[in-house]
Each structure stands twice: as C-alpha cells, then as structure tokens.
Amino acid sequence: MHTRLTSVKAEMASSEHNPKPESGIRVFVRKRRLRKPQVITENIVKVEPQIITENIVKVEPQDQKFGSLPDIEEFAYKKPSISLPLRKSKPISNNNDKTEFKPPSDWVKILEGIREMRSLEDAPVDSMGCEKAGNSLPPKERRFAVLVSSLLSSQTKDNVTHGAIQRLLDNNLLNPETIDTADESAIQKLIYPVGFYTRKASNMKKIAKISLLNYHGDIPNTLEGLLSLPGIGPKMAHLVMNVAWNNVQGICVDTHVHRICNRLGWVPKTKTPEETREALQMWLPKEEWVPINPLLVGFGQTICTPLRPSCGLCSVNGLCPSAFQEATPKKKSRLKTELSES
Ligand code: SF4
C-alpha cells in the first residue's frame, strides 16, 4: 500500500514538471477562457438580437487567438441601423388664434342697451374719471396729470381720487418739477385718503424723478415705458396710452369691466382683469376698446353693482345669463371688497 502511494505521488510530481497536452488542468483553463465571450453574447441577445449578430462575429472563439482575450472595443454597443418610430406630439391649441373665439351672441344688442341706460351720464366716472384729470392744462402737463391720477386711482373710488388730484393741482403739485422738490409727507397729506397713500406718495416722487431725467419732464409714450414706472400696472398703462397719447394698444380693464364681462358671459370665466382683457380683445372690435371702459365702469357704479346688481332696472336682463342670480356667500365677500374699491 505504501509503495502504491509513493508511486502515485511520484507520478503527480513528474506531470507538474512535464505537463502533457491531455492534462485535465490545461483543458479546464482553456475552456474558461473560451466561455467568456459566450456569456456576454447571451446577455446581449436579450436586448438587441439584430445587433448581436454583428458583434458575435468578432468574438467567435475560432477567431480568437488561442489564449488571448478579446479587445474591449469589440463589445462596444453599436447603434442599430434601423430607425425607431418617433413619438407623436400632442397638438397644442393656440390661444392667440382669433378664429377660435366667436363673439358672444347678442353682444351688439347688449351694448346698445347699456349705452341707452348710460345716456344720462350720471355715474361718478363721467365727471371724475382719470381721463378727466388736468382737462384744462396744456398737453404735456395734462399727460402727467393723467398718469398721476391713474396711479392714485388703484383701490380707490373715483370721487376720492378726484379730490386728491384737485388738492395737488391747487397746491401746484401736479407737475414733475414741484413733486421732485416737495416734501414726501406734504404729498401724503394732500392725497389722503386714497388707498395706500404713503406708498403712492413715494411712487409719485420716483416717477417725477424718472420723468425729469429720462423724458424731459414728460411721460413715456410706450406701453413698456409706462409699465416700467413704479406703481403702474397694465390697466393704468393702457388707460394712459389711450388718454394721454391717443394710442390704443389694449382695453383698460378694471374690476367693473372684469366683473360685468363675466356676468354677461362675454369672457370664459376669467379670474383676473388681465385675463379678461386678453379674452375681450379676442373678439371686441377695436373701435370699442376705448369707450368700453367708461361705459362699463359707469354701468357698474350705477346698475350692475358688485354686491346687489339692480337686475330689475336693467334693460338687458332678458339677454344676461346672470340676471337675478343670487351671489354665493364666497362671491359676496369678494364683491364686498370690490365695492369698497369702486
Ligand atoms: S341683468 Fe343684472 S347682472 Fe345682468 S347685466 Fe343687468 S344688472 Fe348686471
């Protein structure tokens, strides 16, 4: 037994020094090397069968030099030559396309009816609106007066704005030169009780300075220029462009115009005056863009009021989709706010 074991050990030692081609160890090492590319091939097949055919050619064992590993470049992903179908994009509706907006039915009849009701011109806007400011002044000074009046008018009733403009005029404080040098507290006292009078006094001084430095004491003659002034928003800028420069670039939509257009169904349930302006401009003829403001503001001040519109007295109640409708509590509180500002 001992002799047999010694013989086997001697055989093994001999084979390590003189390996034979048929040795089991050698075959095992070669097989492992040859299998490597096959494993990768299987993985690729699951992803892109068409591409693999090309790649496999390069990694076929018979093309490999015996004992050498394939170059990494040969496994690089190759872009398929076939083109994949592109995903279709959804059509986008163009809100600027005027053809999508049809004028509301009966709008001409309604407008005529409101004009009829407004023929007495007894609303505050008819005598105290911003466009009346500085009526007797020379053109340049009048433009500045209209701008200041527009600035003061936000969140303020027409009669309050009118009173403030009158006091400024009486104290020679309705032109950029005197406003620039005046004490801010003095301006505050004169314009009180307009809404946010402290901030508005500060903006008046800033506007006066800009007017002197950039416009030779005049006001900007572009919408962009007006909008760049402190405290001037789109509603005021359009009004000033219309009244001061006779340049109609848009409808001046305040809370009255916004509310009444929604009640009449002239716009698709808009949330802000700016949305109403855009919707209204889609269909209202341009010759109506200027008169529509004082017409509806006066109508809103006298008949179609924010809280309890006088639908019984309204001659267009047969055409109005909101006639005799009670406002919801939520709407009522919003309209109360409007009421305090109009
Ligand atoms: S019917 Fe009533 S809600 Fe309609 S416009 Fe006339 S006042 Fe306004």
Boltz pocket constraint, residues with backbone or C-beta under 6 A from the ligand:
constraints:
  - pocket:
      binder: B
      contacts: [[A, 263], [A, 264], [A, 303], [A, 304], [A, 305], [A, 309], [A, 310], [A, 311], [A, 314], [A, 315], [A, 316], [A, 317], [A, 318], [A, 320], [A, 321], [A, 322], [A, 323], [A, 324]]
      max_distance: 6.0
